[in-house]
Amino acid sequence: MNRHVRRAAISAAAASALAASLAATSGATERTPPASFQPVPAGTHVKLTLLTYLPAAFSTGTATLDQLLAGFERLHPNISVKVESTFPTLPAVQQDEAAGATPDVVQGTFDGWRYLVSGLGAVDLTTTFGPAALAAEWGGPFPYATPVTRLAEEGGQVYGVPWTLSTPVLFYNADLFKKAGLDPAKPPATWAQLRVDALKIKKATGADGLANACIGEGPAEGDWCLQAILDSAGGHALGASGTRLTFDSAANRKALDEMQLLAKDGVMPNLTSTQVSQEWATNKLAMTINTSAVQSLLLSEAHGGGFTMLDARLPSFGTAPSAPTNSGSALFILSKRPVAQRAAWELVSYLTSPKSMTTITEDIGYPPLRPGLATSPSYLATWRHTNGLVKVNLDQLQRLVPYQGYPGANYSQIVTTLANAATTVTFDGGNASSVLAAAQSTATKLLT
């Protein structure tokens, strides 16, 4: 029986850009819940609804999810799961609530996670299931990267379990570096060095220097990647309280002034996703910053173009290390009945287990949020050997700066306001101070 109800789908271009090959998973056993957690009684049947964007966003998403849920239902024959698939998910939650059919578990993106809590009633996992259950979730033989455990936490309370995410990675054409007399083993570590290298490559080969998916026509989804650039300069989009926007800070202005300089020098053209793909595949683009979710596509195009693709950390501003933030999603529980909450927790625990994370990494390409899996022969050691471009993401997970999701129902409009301001400064020559001040004023009115 088809368990899926497809609500909507993202564009075919985005889906193909995020595709990865289906692979088999390890058959290792699952973790044992802590003694303090009481599972659903064997004689009680619970029906859950999982709202996720995996089938809508990835060509392998349906097969991957079916494999995961089949494994879960074999272990939990008294719990059945119906899937709703749409992207984005939060508007669908609002529609379901209005219809009196709130989903039990939601794959929510981090831009709106605060609204999932304040406006849509996501369960406080710390209070509902207790610290012991969370400790078991985060730990075990393959613990989560510590910074990742804090991505959906506020006031010491955890509301979501991170599931699929990446960090911004600098992918580059090693052959173009060689043609320009540069050492491919020494990619630019700073934005200043990136500018120098890109100009050399442009002069020697005619290729464009950098396509920056954090800003402009071909951005990564949302403003997570842009926030990484602002954070790397010492700035932030949101104050520590989580209620005050801080677009117009000196550090944010510094970051966008540097981006504007790259654009003015011709180092960083404003390319669409289609143009990036075309230039990358034909050896006309030296570097691109993007999520690892497009890594498989970039590698395929590099092979087709006959060049070697390598990767590096997000560049920094000067000597201070860069501050990679995260894309992606966490799993949130919206069930109201205690027995459904317990069933939902068992589902969340299974979907974020070592075995399930191995499946997600092999099938889709997201880095394992339990980094030890990458070197385990029982899980991803073989995959890592044949997919070498994972180390940068794993390293950046260990020093992750949490994406700042905006509070209130207008979070998406706030994201767009900041993203548009960054584009205006970078590519239209706007004054960073006045543009960011105006954006902050506009976005502040959207806070609820």
N, C-alpha and C positions, 0 to 999 in steps of 0.2 A: 504493500500500500504506500502510495506517495504521501509522505508526511509533510510536504512543503506547500505553503500558500504564499505565492510570490505577490507582493504588494506593489512593487515598483522596481525599476532597475536603473543603475547608473549607465552612462554611455558605453557603447561597445568599445570605443577607443580606450577609455579608462580601464575597462575590464581586460582588454588585451594587454595593456601596459602593465597590468598587475598579475598576469598569468604566470603559472609555474607548472612544471611537470608533476603528474601524480606518481607517488612512490609508495612502497610498502613500509609499514611501521614495525617497530619492535614489539614483541609479545610479552614484555616484562609485566610483572604484576603491579597492581595499583597500591597506593598507600592505605594504611589502616587509619580510620578516623580516631581522634583522641577519645579517651575513655569518657570524657565529660559530654561528648556529643551523642545524643540518642537518635539512631536512624529511624526511618519510617517503619512501623511494624509490618512484618511480612504479610499479614492478612489484610492490610489496608492498601487499596489501589489509589494512586494519585495521578491525575492528568496534568501535565505542565505545558505551558506555551513558551517557547523560546523565540524572541524577536531578535534577529541577527541580520547583518548585511553580508555575510560571507558568500551565500549563493548569488546575491545580486551584484557583488563587486568583483568576483573572481571566476574565471572560467572553470577552475577546479573546485570552486567553493561547495557546490552541491554534493559532489562525490566525497569530498573531504568530510563535510558535516555528516553525511549519511554514515560514513565509516565510524566516526566518533560516536554518534548516537546509537548505532547498532551495538557497539561495544558497551556503552553505558546500560542499555536496556537488557543486555545479557546478564550483567551483574546485578541489575535492579529490575527484575521482571514485574514488580508491582508498581513501577513508575514508567509512564509512557510520555513521550515528548512530541508535541506538534510544533512545526517550525513555520514562522512567518518571516519572509525575507524582503527587506526594503532598504534603501539608502537615500537619505539618512534615516535613522531609526526613531529619533525623538518625536518628530511630528506624528509618526504612527502610534506612538505611545499615547499622545494626546487624543488622537481619534479613538483609540481603543478604550481609553478611560471614559470618554464621552458616551461610548456605546455600552459601557458597563462590562467590558471584557479586557481588563488590564492584563498584559502579559506577565508571566511569573518571573522570567529572567530576560534581561535586555542587554544586548551588546551595545553599550553607549560610548560614543566618542568623547574624548576628554574636553572638547570645547564646550560641551553642554552638561558635564557631569554634575556641576553644582545645581543646575536647574533640575536634573533628575532627582536630586535629594530634596531641595527646598520646594519645588513645584509639583513633582510627580511621586513623591513618597518613597524613594529608594530606601531600603531597610538599612539601619545602622547595624553592620555586621558584628561590631565589637560587643554591643549590648545584647543582640539577639542570640548569637552563638557563643560568645565568650572568648576571652583571650587565648585559652588553650586551643580552641578550634582554629583560630587565626595563626597561632604559632605553628600548628601542624601544617596548615596551608602554606605558610611561607618557608617552612623548613624541610626536614627530611634529608635523605642522602644527596639531593640536588636542590639546594635552597634557591629561592628567588634572589636576584641581585637586589641588595638592600635598598637602593634608591627607588627601585620600581615599586616596592611595597608601599610607598608613601604617596603614590600618584593620585589616589582617590581617598585621601585622608584629610580630615579637618578637625581641629580641636582635639586631637588624639583619638578620634573615632574613625574607623575604616568603613567606607560605604561601597567600595567596588574592588574587585579582584582583577588586576591587569591581565589581559589575554593576548591581544595582538598589537604590537607596536614596533616602531623603529626609531632611529635617530637620523639626523641629517648627515649624509656621507658625501665626500668629494670623490667622484669617479673621474678617472682621467685616462687619456689616450697616451700610452707609454711611447708609441712610435713617433707621435708628433713632438714629444719632449726630446727624443733623441735627434730628430731632424733639426731642432732648434739649438742643439748643443747643450741641452739640459740633461741632468741625471735623473732618469725615471725613478730611481731608488730614493730620491730626495724631493718629494712633492712639496709644494708651498705650505708652510705651517702657519703663515700669517697672511692677512689680506694684503699687506704691503708687498710681500714677496710674490703673492699670486699675481698682483698687477704687473710686476717686473717680468715674471715668467710669461704671462699672457702676451705682453707686448713683444717679447722676443719670438714667441711662437707665431704671432701674427706677421711679423716682419719676415721670418724665415720661410713660412709655409702658406701664408694667406688665410689660415684657419682662424675662426673666432676663438676667443680665449675661454669664456665661461658662460654657460647658461645656468642661471641661478633660479631654481624652482621656488625659492623662498619669497621672491618678489616678482611682480609683473604679470605678463600674459599667460605664462605656463606654470603657475604655482602648484606646489603640493597642496593637497586639500586643507582648507582652513588657514590659520596663521601660526601653526605650531612651529614651522620652519623659520618664519620671520621672527618669532619670539626667541629662537635660539641665537639669531644674530644680535638682537637687542640685548639679550642676557649676556652674551659674550663681551659686549662693550661695557657691561656693568649696569645696564638698564633693565627695566621690566615694563610689562604692559599693565600690570595690576599691582596695587600696593599689598603689603604684608597682611593687611586685614581681610583681603579678598573682597572688599566692597568699594574701593576707590581706584579709579583708572589713573595711570601714570604715564600716558603716552608722551606728554611734553616734558621729558626730563633731559638734562644735559647729556647723559649717556646715550639715550635713544637718538638724540640729534647727532651726536658724534658717529654713531653707527650708520645712520642714513646718509650723512655727509660723505662717508667713505664709500658707500654704495653708489652715490651720485658721481663721485670721482671716477669710479670704474666704468660707469656708463658713458660719461663725457669723454673719456680716453678711448672709447671704442673697444674696451676690454670685455664689457658685459652687455651684449645686445639684448633687447627685450624680445625673446623668442617665444612663440607658442609651443605647446607640447608637440604638435605635428612638426614644426620647424626644427625643434631639438632632435627629434627622431630622424629626420631627413639628414641634418648636418652630421649627426653622430655616426650614422650608418655609412656616410661617404667620406669620412676622414676630414671633415671641415669644421670640427668642434673639438677643442682640446680638453675641456673640463666641464663637468656639470655637477651641481649639488642637488641631491634629491633623497627621497626615502629609499631604503633597500627593497621596498616592495616592487620597485621597477628594475631591480638589479638583473633579474632574469632576461627581461627585454633588452636592456643595455648590453648584456653579455652576448645575446643572440645577434644583435646588430653589429657588435664589435667583431664577432666571428665572421659575419657576412662581409664586413668591410676589410677583413684581413689584418686587423691590428690587435694588440694586447691591451686589455683594460685592467687597470689597477685601481685601488681605492685608498683614501686617506681620511684623516680626521677633519672635522669642520675647522676651517682656519680661525685663528685668534686675532685679536687686536693687540699688537705688540707682544710683550712677554707674558701677559696674563693668559692662562689657559682658556680655551673656548669653553662655552657652556651649552653642550647639546641638550636640547629638550626633546620631548617625545611626541610622536604621532600616535595614531591608533586608538585602542579601545580597552574598556574593562567590562566585566560582567557584573550587572547590578540586579538585585532581587527586589521585586515589587509585590510579591505574594503577600496577602494579608492574613490568611489562615495559617496557624502554627504548623500544621502537618504539611501544607504546601511549601512553607518556608524551609522546613527540614528537607523535603524532597529537592527543592531548588538548590539548597546548599550542597547536597550530594551531587547534583548535576554540575554545579560550578566547580566543585573540587575535582570531579572527573575530567572536565574540559581543560583544566589547568594542571593536570597531573603530568609527570615526566613523559608518559606514553603519549598523551594527547599533544603535548607541546612538540614532541618529536614529529608527529604527523603534520602539525601546522607548519613547522619549519621546512620539512621535506616537500610538502605539497605546494605551499604558497610562497615561502621565502622569508618570512619574518624571523628575526633572530630569536633563539630560545631565551625566554626570560629567566630560566634556570640555567645559568651559564655553564655549569658543570656537565650538562648534557653534551656539549660540543666536543668533549674529550672522552666521553664514555663509549667503550666498544659496544655496549648494549643499546646505545641510542644513536648519537650523531657523529661519532668519530669518523666513520667511513664517509658519511655525507660531507663532513668538513674537509676531509682529504681531497674530495673531488669538487668542492665549492669553497675555494680558499678565501673568498671575499666575505668573511664573516667576522674576522678578528676585530676590525675597526668598530663595528656595531657592538660587539661584546665589551670591548674596552670602554666605549662611551656609555653603555648601560651602567657601569660602575661609578660614573661621575655625572649621572643624569641630573639635570635641573628640571623639576616638574613643570609641565605645561600649565599655564594659568588659565583655567576655564572661567568664563565670565558668569556672574550670577544673574538670575532672572530669565524670563521667557524670551528676551530679545538678544540672547547671547550671539546668535548667528549674525544679526545686523551689526553688532559691535565688532565681530571678527572682520566683516566686510569693510567697515569704516576704517579700521587700522590698516588693513591690507591695501585699500585704495590710497590712503595717505602715503604709505611707503612707496607705492608705485609713482605717485605724483612727484614726490621728492626725488626719487632715484632716476626716473626716465624722462620726466617733464621739466626737470630743473627747478622744482618748487623749493621755496625757502623752508628748511626743516622746522624751524621754530614756529613760524606762522601756520604751516600746514598741520603740524602735530597739535598745536594749540586748538585749532579749529576742529580737528578730528576728536580731540578729547572732549571739547564742549558738546559736540553733537552726540558722541557716544555716552556721555554722562547722563544725558536726558533719557537714554534708553535703559538705564539701570532700573530695575524694579525690585 
